[in-house]
Amino acid sequence: MDSDLDGDPITELGYIFDNEVWGNGYASEAAKALVDFAFDESGVDCLFCTIRPNNTASIRVAQRLGFKRTGEYTKIYNGKEMPHLIYKLSSQER
């Protein structure tokens, strides 16, 4: 999904699964397929993930795929501040 970070356009990897299927490896499998597609088929040079600090499962998925933490920022949802960690993976690092 195309998004922006501090006003700069980025390609962001994201997923949401119903908690009934958590722990079955679906996020890892889907994220790996999306990373492969983005780099191999779409010509994307760099991917980002923005993850809530308390979402340790998604942090582990990103780290397993080679994403490195590069910073943090705060998104505003419905007037509420929500901190997010920024993870980045370039096609050369994969």
N, C-alpha and C positions, 0 to 999 in steps of 0.2 A: 504494500500500500504506500502510495506517495504521501508524504507528510512534510512537516517542517520543524526544524529545531532552531530556536533563536532566529527565526526568519529565513534560514537557509533550507532549501529543499533537500529532503533525504528520502531514501527508500527504507521503509520500516517493516520488519517482520513482526507479525502479531497473530495471536490465536486465542480463542476462548472455547473451553469445553465445559460441559455440564459436570458438576462435581461427582455425579454418579459414575463417571468413567475415568476419574482421576486415578493415577497409579498404574495404568495399563500400558504406558509407553506411547500412547497416541500422539501426544504433544511432540515428543522426540522424533517420532517417525514423520509426522507432518512437517515439522520445522526443518528437518534434514532435506525432505523433498523440495520444500520451498527455497531453501538455500541453494540446492543444486540447480533448480530451475532458474533462479535469479541470476546466478553467475554463469551457468552454461548455456542457457537459452535466451535470456533477456539482455545479456551484456551489462548487467549492473556491476559497478566497480566496488561498491561498498554497501553494506547493510547495517541497519541499526535495530536494536531492541530497546524499548523503554519499559522498565519493570518496576512495580512497587517494591520497596525494600523488604516487605514482609512476605513476598511471594517467592519463597525459597525454592519451590519446585521449578518455577520458570527460570530462576537464576541458574539452577543446575543444568537445565536444558540448554540455555544459552552458552554456558561455560563448556559443556560437552561438545558443542558444535564449534568451539574455538573463539567465540565472542569474548572480548576483553572489556572490562569496565573502564570507561573513559571519563565519567563525570556523573553529575546528577543535576536535576532541575525540578521545578514545581509546576505541575499542571493545575489549572483551575477548572473544576467541574462543579457546575451549579453553585458557584460562589465559594466553594470550599477548596482550600489548598491541599494538593495531594502530591507528596514527594515521589519522584521516580529516579531510578538509577538508569544511566545510559550505558549500553553495551554496543560495541562496534566490531564488525568483521569485514576485512577487505578481501577481495578475491585472491590476492597474493598470499594472505595469511592462512588461507584455508587448507 
